[in-house]
Amino acid sequence: MRYRSFGAQSHGSRSWSNRLWSPAAEGAAAGAKAEALSLPGTRIGAGDKSVKMKGLLFKSKPKTPVELVRQTRDLLIYAQRNSDTRESKREEKMMELGKTIRELKSVLYGNGQSEPLSDACSQLTQEFFREDTLRLLINILPKLNLEARKDVTQVVANLQRQQVQSRLIACDYLEANIDLMDILVAGYENTDMALHYGTMLRECIRHQIVARYVLESEHVKKFFDYIQLPNFDIAADAAATFKELLTRHKSTVAEFLSKNYDWFFAEYNSKLLESSNYITRRQAIKLLGDILLDRSNSAVMTRYVSSRDNLRILMNLLRESSKSIQIEAFHVFKLFAANKNKPSDIVSILVANRSKLLRLFADFKTDKEDEQFEADKAQVVKEIAALETKEIS
């Protein structure tokens, strides 16, 4: 039997006769393969490391808080002045603006990996209020997408609380630019902007100078309508802002209510307490209790509980089918009963309705046991019974 030699075997057109293995040959082949696979102008090995090092050396460093604010301001000015710019260019700039606003938010709130740094927050705040960045942001808000609007709202809200050298410099800025509150209040009339502007407004009201401006302007009257807007979320937001206006700065509120008592409570009673909307009535009676039970408003409370019209409204609210409205109405009604200097017409109404009131209070209970409520109820019953005794004698 004869064996065929592999040296003479052919595979297609390629001859295997000279394909003897050697380390040198394999190394040369590998080098040739690598050279063939490499990109023009690129070297493998040590050269590749140099490319990576070059990339690291030229990597852009993060912007400082001051640089971030300045870039944001420049982009805001661009967006405001260049409405006729090519659409693609404008879209690119708006995307860049959204990115810088997110970076501002990250400085103020921190990110998922680190807490905010006080020095960075201080630098950002100082630069932000050094010029009109807040005004630019408020004006551009309708042109931003939803996510950017949310970010702006959070940035503006946070900045109201940031201190620079123990001072809330946002307050100084707003005092000099108080007209911005006109834009924020009117925002409730824009369905898309209402919740964003409303949140900003509540945060600005943290400053007493701002709360005083809104209360003393014609804007405060608009809230009686905003609270009853058909959009539930906007109406609820307006109610939250109204409450903040009437409860946060006690001395300012007491002064406002004393000066504006007649028109304010006429509107409050007719538009809110006697509203056909259940939620409006419930929120209004709760807020009324908060206002009248605050010691700062003692003079206003005394005047309110001396009115027979006010008493009539409260007695109607006591008859509501809603337990929550009944309970809140009771907390205001008890002030009428506890008044040691009741006008004669108040006494007459209470005596005329004595039996109905006592029957109501006999079954009047809260859902959870409340010792203070029971004590207050017992005192009211005692006061009404005593009035009836005096009347008979």
Solvent accessible surface area in square Angstrom, and as a share of the most:
residue,aa,sasa,rsa
1,M,208,0.93
2,R,230,0.84
3,Y,191,0.72
4,R,229,0.84
5,S,76,0.49
6,F,166,0.69
7,G,39,0.38
8,A,89,0.69
9,Q,98,0.44
10,S,75,0.48
11,H,124,0.55
12,G,73,0.70
13,S,118,0.76
14,R,182,0.67
15,S,68,0.44
16,W,134,0.47
17,S,52,0.33
18,N,135,0.69
19,R,165,0.60
20,L,153,0.76
21,W,183,0.64
22,S,41,0.27
23,P,95,0.60
24,A,82,0.63
25,A,53,0.41
26,E,103,0.46
27,G,45,0.43
28,A,69,0.54
29,A,62,0.48
30,A,60,0.46
31,G,41,0.39
32,A,65,0.50
33,K,135,0.57
34,A,44,0.34
35,E,130,0.58
36,A,86,0.67
37,L,139,0.69
38,S,26,0.17
39,L,129,0.64
40,P,130,0.82
41,G,90,0.86
42,T,52,0.30
43,R,187,0.68
44,I,116,0.59
45,G,39,0.38
46,A,86,0.67
47,G,19,0.19
48,D,52,0.27
49,K,141,0.60
50,S,67,0.43
51,V,91,0.52
52,K,132,0.56
53,M,110,0.49
54,K,127,0.54
55,G,46,0.44
56,L,120,0.60
57,L,138,0.69
58,F,155,0.65
59,K,157,0.66
60,S,101,0.65
61,K,170,0.72
62,P,120,0.76
63,K,104,0.44
64,T,65,0.38
65,P,20,0.12
66,V,39,0.23
67,E,79,0.36
68,L,9,0.04
69,V,0,0.00
70,R,116,0.42
71,Q,40,0.18
72,T,0,0.00
73,R,16,0.06
74,D,91,0.47
75,L,10,0.05
76,L,2,0.01
77,I,52,0.26
78,Y,45,0.17
79,A,1,0.01
80,Q,84,0.38
81,R,185,0.67
82,N,51,0.26
83,S,75,0.48
84,D,142,0.74
85,T,39,0.23
86,R,165,0.60
87,E,124,0.55
88,S,67,0.43
89,K,68,0.29
90,R,37,0.13
91,E,96,0.43
92,E,101,0.45
93,K,47,0.20
94,M,37,0.17
95,M,136,0.61
96,E,59,0.27
97,L,1,0.00
98,G,8,0.08
99,K,108,0.46
100,T,3,0.02
101,I,1,0.00
102,R,131,0.48
103,E,57,0.25
104,L,1,0.00
105,K,56,0.24
106,S,41,0.27
107,V,31,0.18
108,L,4,0.02
109,Y,89,0.34
110,G,16,0.15
111,N,87,0.45
112,G,89,0.85
113,Q,177,0.79
114,S,62,0.40
115,E,142,0.64
116,P,51,0.32
117,L,130,0.64
118,S,91,0.59
119,D,104,0.54
120,A,19,0.14
121,C,6,0.04
122,S,31,0.20
123,Q,84,0.37
124,L,0,0.00
125,T,0,0.00
126,Q,100,0.45
127,E,10,0.04
128,F,0,0.00
129,F,20,0.08
130,R,133,0.49
131,E,78,0.35
132,D,56,0.29
133,T,0,0.00
134,L,1,0.00
135,R,58,0.21
136,L,24,0.12
137,L,1,0.00
138,I,1,0.01
139,N,62,0.32
140,I,6,0.03
141,L,0,0.00
142,P,62,0.39
143,K,111,0.47
144,L,9,0.04
145,N,105,0.54
146,L,98,0.49
147,E,107,0.48
148,A,8,0.06
149,R,38,0.14
150,K,91,0.38
151,D,11,0.06
152,V,0,0.00
153,T,12,0.07
154,Q,71,0.32
155,V,1,0.00
156,V,1,0.00
157,A,13,0.10
158,N,21,0.11
159,L,0,0.00
160,Q,1,0.00
161,R,126,0.46
162,Q,33,0.15
163,Q,104,0.46
164,V,10,0.06
165,Q,167,0.74
166,S,99,0.64
167,R,133,0.48
168,L,67,0.33
169,I,32,0.16
170,A,0,0.00
171,C,34,0.21
172,D,59,0.30
173,Y,20,0.08
174,L,0,0.00
175,E,98,0.44
176,A,86,0.67
177,N,24,0.12
178,I,41,0.21
179,D,62,0.32
180,L,0,0.00
181,M,0,0.00
182,D,49,0.25
183,I,58,0.30
184,L,1,0.00
185,V,0,0.00
186,A,42,0.32
187,G,3,0.03
188,Y,3,0.01
189,E,122,0.55
190,N,65,0.34
191,T,93,0.54
192,D,95,0.49
193,M,2,0.01
194,A,0,0.00
195,L,77,0.38
196,H,22,0.10
197,Y,12,0.05
198,G,0,0.00
199,T,42,0.25
200,M,0,0.00
201,L,0,0.00
202,R,53,0.19
203,E,26,0.12
204,C,1,0.01
205,I,0,0.00
206,R,79,0.29
207,H,7,0.03
208,Q,65,0.29
209,I,53,0.27
210,V,0,0.00
211,A,1,0.01
212,R,77,0.28
213,Y,64,0.24
214,V,0,0.00
215,L,3,0.01
216,E,113,0.51
217,S,26,0.17
218,E,120,0.54
219,H,23,0.10
220,V,1,0.01
221,K,83,0.35
222,K,68,0.29
223,F,0,0.00
224,F,0,0.00
225,D,79,0.41
226,Y,10,0.04
227,I,12,0.06
228,Q,70,0.31
229,L,57,0.28
230,P,134,0.84
231,N,61,0.31
232,F,123,0.51
233,D,83,0.43
234,I,8,0.04
235,A,12,0.10
236,A,34,0.27
237,D,17,0.09
238,A,0,0.00
239,A,14,0.11
240,A,46,0.36
241,T,0,0.00
242,F,2,0.01
243,K,93,0.39
244,E,39,0.17
245,L,2,0.01
246,L,2,0.01
247,T,40,0.24
248,R,99,0.36
249,H,27,0.12
250,K,99,0.42
251,S,79,0.51
252,T,6,0.03
253,V,3,0.01
254,A,20,0.15
255,E,77,0.35
256,F,8,0.03
257,L,0,0.00
258,S,62,0.40
259,K,149,0.63
260,N,38,0.20
261,Y,22,0.08
262,D,100,0.52
263,W,70,0.25
264,F,0,0.00
265,F,5,0.02
266,A,60,0.46
267,E,48,0.21
268,Y,0,0.00
269,N,16,0.08
270,S,62,0.40
271,K,69,0.29
272,L,3,0.02
273,L,2,0.01
274,E,84,0.38
275,S,11,0.07
276,S,116,0.75
277,N,73,0.37
278,Y,85,0.32
279,I,58,0.29
280,T,5,0.03
281,R,39,0.14
282,R,94,0.34
283,Q,62,0.27
284,A,5,0.04
285,I,0,0.00
286,K,85,0.36
287,L,14,0.07
288,L,0,0.00
289,G,5,0.05
290,D,50,0.26
291,I,2,0.01
292,L,3,0.01
293,L,86,0.43
294,D,33,0.17
295,R,221,0.81
296,S,52,0.33
297,N,7,0.03
298,S,59,0.38
299,A,77,0.60
300,V,6,0.03
301,M,46,0.20
302,T,71,0.42
303,R,116,0.42
304,Y,0,0.00
305,V,2,0.01
306,S,39,0.25
307,S,33,0.21
308,R,128,0.47
309,D,86,0.44
310,N,7,0.04
311,L,0,0.00
312,R,114,0.42
313,I,7,0.04
314,L,0,0.00
315,M,27,0.12
316,N,70,0.36
317,L,6,0.03
318,L,1,0.00
319,R,185,0.67
320,E,33,0.15
321,S,120,0.77
322,S,20,0.13
323,K,75,0.32
324,S,50,0.32
325,I,0,0.00
326,Q,24,0.10
327,I,25,0.13
328,E,37,0.17
329,A,0,0.00
330,F,0,0.00
331,H,46,0.21
332,V,0,0.00
333,F,0,0.00
334,K,35,0.15
335,L,23,0.12
336,F,0,0.00
337,A,1,0.00
338,A,50,0.39
339,N,22,0.11
340,K,163,0.69
341,N,128,0.65
342,K,34,0.14
343,P,42,0.27
344,S,92,0.59
345,D,46,0.24
346,I,1,0.00
347,V,34,0.20
348,S,69,0.45
349,I,30,0.15
350,L,0,0.00
351,V,30,0.17
352,A,83,0.64
353,N,36,0.18
354,R,73,0.27
355,S,51,0.33
356,K,130,0.55
357,L,8,0.04
358,L,43,0.22
359,R,153,0.56
360,L,49,0.24
361,F,1,0.01
362,A,70,0.54
363,D,116,0.60
364,F,3,0.01
365,K,117,0.49
366,T,34,0.20
367,D,133,0.69
368,K,167,0.71
369,E,166,0.75
370,D,58,0.30
371,E,143,0.64
372,Q,119,0.53
373,F,3,0.01
374,E,70,0.31
375,A,58,0.45
376,D,26,0.13
377,K,22,0.09
378,A,63,0.49
379,Q,84,0.37
380,V,5,0.03
381,V,51,0.29
382,K,135,0.57
383,E,27,0.12
384,I,0,0.00
385,A,42,0.32
386,A,43,0.34
387,L,19,0.09
388,E,34,0.15
389,T,86,0.50
390,K,144,0.61
391,E,111,0.50
392,I,133,0.68
393,S,124,0.80
